[in-house]
Amino acid sequence: MGEPLRDGLKVQSQSAILVAVIDGGRKIPREDVLTELHGLVKTAGVDVVGELVQYRHEVHPGTCLGSGKVEELCDLIHATGATLVIFDNNLTPAQGRSLESETKCVIVDRSELILDIFATHARTAESRLQVELAQLQYTRTRLKRMWTHLERIDGGIGTARGPGEKQIETDRRLIDQRISELKRNLSEVERRRERIVSQRQDHGLVSLVGYTNAGKSTLMRALTGADVYVADQLFATLETRTRKWSIPNWGDALLSDTVGFVRDLPHQLVASFKSTLEEARHADVLLHVVDVSHPEAELQVDTVEQVLAEIGVEIRKYILVLNKIDKVQDRQLVDTLRARYSHSVTISAQSGLGLDQLGQLVADQLGDGFINVQVTGSVSDGRLYAFLAEHAETTSTDYSQENEVKFDIRLPRAYLHRLKQLALNVVWSDSQPVLTQAAQEHEPGWTA
C-alpha cells in the first residue's frame, strides 16, 4: 500500500474507517458509540466504509488499540480499500506514527478531523485566522509524521543530522514565525471586538451557547426573524452573529449566537476562538441551548459548561433552554435537568412551543439590572437628548409642557448618577422622586 502521504491532507471525498476506543466503565450503548463521529464525518464529506470499536479500561500507549485490534483494522483496510482511518479519540504523535506504520494508511484523530471541518467552514477573515492558528499549533508537534519519507535518507559522513531532520527544524521555525504573526493579528481583533461589545452594555445582551447542532441558529431565527443559516450538521456556522430581539414586556435586546461546542474540542481551537466568544463573556443573560432529545444531553451540558469555564465566562444569569421537547421520548432526562437548574424552560424552536415563556424568563432576568424612570428636561437640552439616545431605551415622549419634555425610559442602573446631573427632574416609575444633583447638595447623605 506504500507510505501514507499527509502533505495538504484533506478528508473530503475520501473513504474512511471509523474507530473508537471506549472506556470499559463508560455506560453507553454500542449503537451510540460512533453517533457523533458519524455526524462529524458527514459534515466533513467523508464516505464511511467500515467501523471498529474496542472497549478498554486504558488505551494502549503505543497504538491506542490493542495489538489484536490493530491486525483486525489492517484486514478491514485491505478489504474495503479505505484511504483514511478516523479515530474518535485524540492520539499522541507517537500513536499516530505507530498506527500509520502498522496500517500503511493515513490516520486522522478527532482533533484533526474537527480542525479540518472548521477550516472548510471558516468564512470571515477572523475565523480563518483562528482556524489557521489552531491548525499550526496542532501540526507543530506532529511534523515527524509528515516527514517520515525524509528520515530514511542518510546524511553522509561527518553529518550529524540527515536532511529530514533539517527540514523539520526549518518547518518548525517557519511555523513559529507564522504563529507569532497570527497571534498578533488576533490580539488586535480581540481588542477591537472588546470595544464593540463594551459599547453594547447599555442594551440588554443575551448570548446563545450550547453544543453544536442543539438548535441555536433555529432559535435565533425564531426569536429575531433573522435570515441566519440553518442546517442539520455539526459546526454549520463558526461566526458570532448578533441581531435585535424585541422581547414582549421588555423591549429591544441584542441576541448573539456563538460557535457550537463539542466533546473533546481541541484546546487549540478553544484558545484561538476566545475573541469569537467575547459576546458570551459580556452577556447579561446566557441561554444555554440543549437538544434534550439527545441520549447524551446531560453530558453535553457538562461539556459546554467546562468550555465556558476554560474561556473565563462567569456564569451569573443563566437559563437552560431545553430544546426539541417535541422529539423527547423519555421525560426522565427533562425532569432531571429541570431539577438541577432553577432557571430552565422547555421549548421547540422549530414549532415555536414555549418561546413566550422563554421571552418572559429573559425579561425577568434582564430587568434586575435596569430601572424604569420618568425624566424631565428642557426641549433645547441637546446633551440630555444625546445621553438618552446612547444609554437608554425611551418608551414614550411628552411635549405637552412649554419648554419642557418628559421621557419614560428604561436605563441601566449604573447610569442613574449621570442622568441626575443632566436632567431637571427624575422620578421612579411609581412617581417616587429621585433627587437631582442640585437636591443632593442639600441632602448629602442620600444614596441611589
C-alpha positions in Angstrom: 0.0 0.0 0.0 3.1 2.3 0.4 3.9 5.0 2.8 1.0 7.3 3.7 1.3 10.9 2.4 0.0 13.7 4.6 1.0 16.9 2.8 -2.0 19.0 2.1 -4.3 16.4 3.7 -8.0 17.0 3.1 -10.5 14.4 4.3 -13.3 15.4 1.9 -14.4 12.8 -0.6 -12.2 10.1 0.9 -13.3 6.7 2.1 -12.7 6.0 5.8 -13.0 3.5 8.6 -14.2 4.9 11.9 -12.5 3.7 15.1 -13.3 4.3 18.7 -11.6 3.1 21.9 -14.1 3.4 24.7 -13.5 3.3 28.4 -14.9 0.0 29.6 -16.6 1.6 32.5 -18.5 4.1 30.4 -22.2 3.3 30.1 -23.0 3.9 26.5 -25.0 1.7 24.1 -22.8 0.2 21.4 -25.1 1.6 18.7 -24.5 5.2 20.1 -20.7 4.9 20.4 -19.9 6.4 16.9 -23.1 8.5 16.5 -21.3 11.8 17.0 -18.3 10.8 14.9 -20.7 9.9 12.1 -22.1 13.4 12.3 -18.6 14.9 12.1 -17.5 12.8 9.1 -20.8 13.6 7.4 -20.1 17.3 7.9 -16.6 16.7 6.5 -17.9 15.0 3.4 -16.3 11.6 4.1 -17.6 8.3 2.8 -17.7 5.7 5.7 -16.8 2.2 4.6 -16.3 0.4 7.9 -16.3 0.7 11.7 -14.2 -0.7 14.6 -14.9 -0.3 18.3 -12.9 -1.6 21.2 -13.7 -1.3 24.9 -10.6 -0.9 27.1 -10.0 0.4 30.6 -6.8 2.1 29.4 -5.8 2.9 25.8 -2.7 1.2 24.5 0.2 3.7 25.0 1.7 2.8 21.6 -1.2 2.3 19.3 -4.3 3.3 21.2 -5.9 -0.1 20.1 -4.7 -3.4 21.3 -2.4 -5.5 19.0 -5.2 -7.8 18.0 -7.5 -4.9 17.0 -4.6 -3.4 15.0 -4.4 -6.6 13.0 -8.2 -6.5 12.6 -8.0 -2.9 11.4 -5.4 -3.8 8.8 -7.6 -6.5 7.4 -10.6 -4.2 7.3 -8.5 -1.6 5.4 -7.4 -4.2 2.9 -11.0 -5.5 2.4 -12.6 -2.1 2.0 -9.8 -0.1 0.2 -10.2 2.7 2.7 -7.8 5.7 2.3 -8.3 7.1 5.8 -8.8 5.8 9.4 -10.5 8.3 11.6 -10.3 7.9 15.4 -12.9 9.2 17.8 -10.0 9.5 20.2 -7.3 12.1 20.4 -4.0 10.4 19.6 -0.5 11.3 20.6 2.1 11.9 17.9 3.8 8.6 18.7 0.5 6.7 18.5 -0.3 8.3 15.1 3.2 7.4 13.8 2.9 3.8 15.0 -0.6 3.3 13.6 0.4 4.7 10.2 3.5 2.4 10.2 1.3 -0.6 11.0 -1.6 0.1 8.7 0.2 1.9 5.8 -2.8 4.2 5.8 -3.4 7.9 6.8 -4.6 8.1 10.4 -6.7 11.1 11.5 -7.7 11.7 15.1 -10.7 13.5 16.5 -8.9 16.9 16.8 -7.5 16.8 13.3 -11.0 16.0 11.9 -12.6 18.9 13.8 -9.8 21.3 12.6 -10.4 20.2 9.0 -14.2 20.9 9.4 -13.5 24.3 10.9 -11.1 25.1 8.1 -13.7 24.2 5.5 -16.5 26.3 7.2 -14.4 29.4 8.0 -15.9 32.3 6.0 -14.7 35.5 7.7 -11.1 36.8 7.8 -11.2 36.4 11.6 -12.4 32.8 11.6 -9.7 31.9 9.0 -7.0 33.4 11.2 -8.4 31.5 14.2 -8.5 28.2 12.4 -5.1 28.6 10.8 -3.6 29.3 14.2 -5.2 26.2 15.7 -4.0 24.0 12.8 -0.4 25.2 13.1 -0.3 24.7 16.8 -1.7 21.2 16.3 0.7 20.4 13.4 3.8 21.7 15.1 4.1 18.7 17.4 3.4 16.2 14.6 6.0 17.3 12.0 7.8 13.9 12.2 4.6 12.2 11.0 4.6 14.4 7.9 8.3 14.0 7.1 8.9 10.2 7.6 9.9 9.8 3.9 12.9 12.1 4.5 14.1 10.5 7.7 15.2 7.4 5.8 17.9 9.5 3.9 21.4 9.2 5.3 23.1 12.4 6.0 26.5 11.1 4.9 30.0 11.1 6.5 30.6 13.9 9.0 26.9 14.9 9.1 25.3 14.6 12.5 21.7 15.0 11.2 20.0 14.0 8.0 18.1 16.3 5.7 14.8 15.1 7.1 15.6 16.4 10.5 16.9 19.7 9.0 13.7 20.1 7.1 11.7 19.5 10.3 13.7 22.3 12.0 13.1 24.6 9.1 9.4 23.9 9.1 9.2 24.4 12.8 10.9 27.8 12.6 8.5 28.9 9.8 5.5 27.6 11.8 6.7 29.5 14.9 7.0 32.7 12.9 3.6 32.3 11.4 2.1 31.5 14.8 3.5 34.7 16.3 2.1 36.7 13.4 -1.3 35.2 13.7 -1.4 35.8 17.5 -0.6 39.5 16.9 -3.3 39.8 14.4 -5.8 38.0 16.6 -4.9 40.2 19.6 -5.8 43.2 17.6 -9.1 41.5 16.5 -9.8 40.7 20.2 -9.2 44.3 21.3 -11.5 45.6 18.5 -14.2 43.1 19.5 -13.9 44.0 23.1 -14.5 47.7 22.3 -17.6 46.8 20.1 -19.0 44.5 22.8 -18.4 47.1 25.6 -20.3 49.7 23.6 -23.4 47.4 23.8 -23.5 47.4 27.5 -26.3 50.0 27.5 -28.6 47.4 26.0 -29.6 44.0 27.2 -27.2 41.5 25.7 -28.4 37.9 25.5 -26.0 35.2 24.3 -26.8 31.7 22.9 -24.3 29.0 23.8 -24.6 25.3 23.5 -23.5 22.0 22.0 -23.2 22.0 18.2 -26.4 21.2 16.4 -28.5 21.9 19.5 -30.7 24.3 17.5 -29.2 27.7 18.4 -29.5 29.1 14.8 -33.0 27.8 14.6 -33.9 29.5 17.9 -32.3 32.8 16.7 -34.3 32.8 13.6 -37.5 32.1 15.6 -36.9 34.9 18.1 -35.5 37.6 15.8 -36.7 36.7 12.3 -33.1 36.9 11.1 -32.2 35.1 7.9 -29.4 33.0 9.5 -28.0 29.8 8.0 -29.7 26.7 9.5 -28.5 23.2 8.6 -28.7 19.7 10.2 -25.0 19.4 10.5 -22.3 20.0 13.1 -20.5 23.3 13.1 -22.8 24.7 10.3 -21.6 28.2 11.3 -18.5 29.5 13.0 -19.0 33.2 13.3 -20.8 35.1 16.0 -24.0 36.8 14.8 -25.9 39.5 16.7 -29.4 40.5 16.0 -32.1 42.7 17.6 -34.7 40.8 19.6 -37.9 42.5 20.6 -38.9 40.9 23.9 -42.6 41.2 25.0 -43.0 43.3 28.2 -39.4 44.4 28.0 -38.4 46.0 24.7 -35.4 45.5 22.4 -32.4 43.5 23.4 -29.4 42.1 21.4 -29.3 38.4 20.8 -26.0 36.8 19.8 -25.3 33.3 18.5 -21.9 31.7 19.1 -20.0 28.8 17.6 -21.2 25.4 18.9 -19.2 23.3 21.3 -18.4 19.6 21.1 -16.9 16.9 23.3 -13.1 16.9 23.3 -12.9 20.2 21.4 -9.2 20.7 20.6 -7.8 23.1 23.2 -6.0 25.0 20.3 -9.5 25.9 19.0 -10.8 26.9 22.3 -7.9 29.3 22.8 -8.0 30.8 19.3 -11.8 31.3 19.3 -11.7 33.3 22.6 -12.4 36.5 20.7 -15.4 35.0 18.9 -16.9 34.0 22.3 -16.4 37.6 23.6 -20.2 38.1 23.4 -20.8 35.2 25.8 -18.2 36.7 28.3 -20.1 40.0 28.4 -23.6 38.8 28.1 -26.2 39.9 30.7 -28.0 36.6 30.2 -26.7 33.3 28.9 -29.1 31.0 27.1 -27.6 27.5 27.2 -29.5 25.6 24.4 -29.7 21.9 24.8 -31.0 19.2 22.5 -33.0 17.5 25.2 -34.0 14.7 22.8 -30.3 13.6 22.6 -29.5 10.5 24.7 -26.3 12.2 26.0 -27.9 15.6 26.6 -26.6 15.7 30.2 -23.0 15.0 29.1 -23.4 17.7 26.5 -24.5 20.2 29.2 -21.4 19.4 31.2 -19.1 19.8 28.1 -20.4 23.3 27.4 -20.0 24.4 31.0 -16.4 23.1 31.0 -15.6 25.1 27.9 -17.2 28.2 29.3 -15.1 27.9 32.4 -12.0 27.4 30.3 -12.5 30.7 28.4 -13.3 32.6 31.6 -17.1 33.1 31.2 -18.5 33.9 34.6 -22.0 32.4 34.7 -24.3 34.7 36.6 -27.7 35.0 34.9 -28.1 31.6 33.2 -31.1 29.9 31.6 -31.1 26.3 30.5 -33.2 26.1 27.3 -34.3 22.5 26.8 -34.9 22.5 23.0 -36.6 19.9 20.8 -39.0 19.0 23.6 -41.5 17.7 20.9 -39.0 15.0 20.0 -38.4 13.7 23.5 -39.4 10.0 24.1 -38.4 9.8 27.8 -39.3 12.6 30.1 -37.0 11.4 32.9 -34.0 13.3 31.5 -36.1 16.5 31.2 -37.2 16.2 34.8 -33.6 15.6 35.9 -32.2 18.7 34.2 -35.1 20.9 35.3 -34.5 19.8 38.9 -30.7 20.6 38.5 -31.2 24.1 37.1 -33.6 26.6 38.9 -33.9 28.7 35.7 -34.9 26.4 32.8 -37.6 26.3 30.2 -38.7 23.6 27.7 -39.2 24.8 24.1 -39.3 23.7 20.5 -37.5 26.3 18.3 -38.8 24.6 15.2 -42.5 24.8 16.2 -42.4 27.9 18.4 -43.6 26.0 21.5 -42.5 27.7 24.8 -41.0 30.8 23.2 -43.3 33.1 25.1 -42.2 31.6 28.4 -38.6 31.9 27.3 -39.1 35.6 26.5 -40.7 36.3 29.9 -37.9 34.5 31.7 -35.3 36.5 29.9 -37.2 39.8 30.5 -37.3 39.0 34.3 -33.5 38.3 34.3 -32.7 41.4 32.3 -34.9 43.6 34.5 -32.7 43.0 37.5 -30.1 45.5 36.3 -32.4 48.2 34.9 -34.7 50.8 36.3 -37.8 52.5 34.8 -37.9 56.3 35.4 -39.6 59.4 34.1 -37.2 62.2 33.1 -38.0 65.9 32.7 -35.7 68.1 30.7 -35.5 71.2 28.6 -36.6 70.9 25.0 -33.4 72.5 23.9 -31.0 70.3 26.0 -29.0 68.6 23.4 -26.8 66.8 25.9 -29.8 65.1 27.6 -31.1 64.0 24.2 -27.7 62.6 23.2 -27.3 60.8 26.6 -30.8 59.2 26.3 -30.2 58.1 22.7 -26.9 56.5 23.7 -27.7 54.9 27.0 -31.5 54.5 27.5 -34.5 52.9 25.9 -37.3 55.5 25.5 -40.8 54.1 25.7 -42.7 57.4 25.5 -42.2 61.2 25.0 -44.4 64.1 26.1 -44.1 67.6 24.9 -47.3 69.0 26.5 -45.4 71.4 28.8 -44.0 74.5 27.4 -40.2 74.4 27.0 -40.1 71.0 28.8 -40.2 67.4 27.6 -40.9 64.3 29.6 -39.4 60.9 28.8 -40.4 57.5 30.1 -37.2 55.4 29.9 -35.6 52.2 30.9 -32.0 52.8 32.0 -29.1 50.6 33.3 -28.8 51.4 37.0 -25.2 52.3 36.6 -26.0 55.4 34.5 -28.5 56.8 37.0 -26.0 59.1 38.7 -25.0 60.7 35.3 -28.7 61.1 34.4 -29.4 63.1 37.6 -26.6 65.5 36.7 -28.2 66.2 33.3 -32.0 66.2 33.9 -34.2 68.8 35.6 -36.1 66.1 37.4 -36.1 62.3 37.6 -38.8 60.2 39.2 -39.2 56.4 39.5 -42.0 54.8 37.5 -44.1 54.7 40.7 -43.6 58.6 41.0 -41.2 58.4 43.9 -38.7 61.3 43.4 -35.1 60.6 42.5 -33.1 63.5 43.7 -31.2 65.5 41.1 -27.7 66.8 41.6 -29.0 70.2 42.9 -31.2 68.5 45.5 -28.3 66.1 46.6 -26.2 69.2 47.6 -28.8 69.8 50.3 -29.1 66.1 51.3 -25.5 64.8 51.2 -26.5 61.5 52.9 -28.7 60.5 50.0 -27.6 57.4 48.0 -29.0 55.8 44.9 
